[in-house]
């Protein structure tokens, strides 16, 4: 399912599995006390960018404002809430980078900082334990 009011860009040779949801906009939360059936919903818009040669497995949810780098792989059932770097294998809810599949870093993983983020300049780290 594609919800593209905020803009969705999909590169070439992208493989998208069944039941994948990609949204570039979402409704703002409104407290029940302020609900009025005659007032239209307000939305937040943010583009989703999926670069070339990406694999997105079945059941994945991609939220607004996310960029998935080229040659990345997203595991089935993942919820992508943050940017995924190129050549990364990411999975989970929320999706986390598990390792890099880059051609120049065969066998190594992305370095992960103490906050669980990735360091794109340090590809020789051991990754999360």
Secondary structure as UniProt FT lines:
FT   STRAND          2..3
FT   TURN            5..6
FT   STRAND          8..10
FT   TURN            12..13
FT   STRAND          15..16
FT   TURN            18..19
FT   STRAND          21..23
FT   STRAND          25..27
FT   HELIX           32..34
FT   TURN            37..38
FT   STRAND          43..45
FT   STRAND          48..50
FT   STRAND          55..56
FT   TURN            58..59
FT   STRAND          61..62
FT   TURN            64..65
FT   STRAND          67..68
FT   TURN            70..71
FT   STRAND          73..74
FT   TURN            76..77
FT   STRAND          79..80
FT   TURN            86..87
FT   STRAND          88..91
FT   TURN            94..95
FT   STRAND          96..100
FT   HELIX           103..105
FT   TURN            106..107
FT   STRAND          111..112
FT   TURN            114..115
FT   STRAND          118..119
FT   TURN            120..121
//
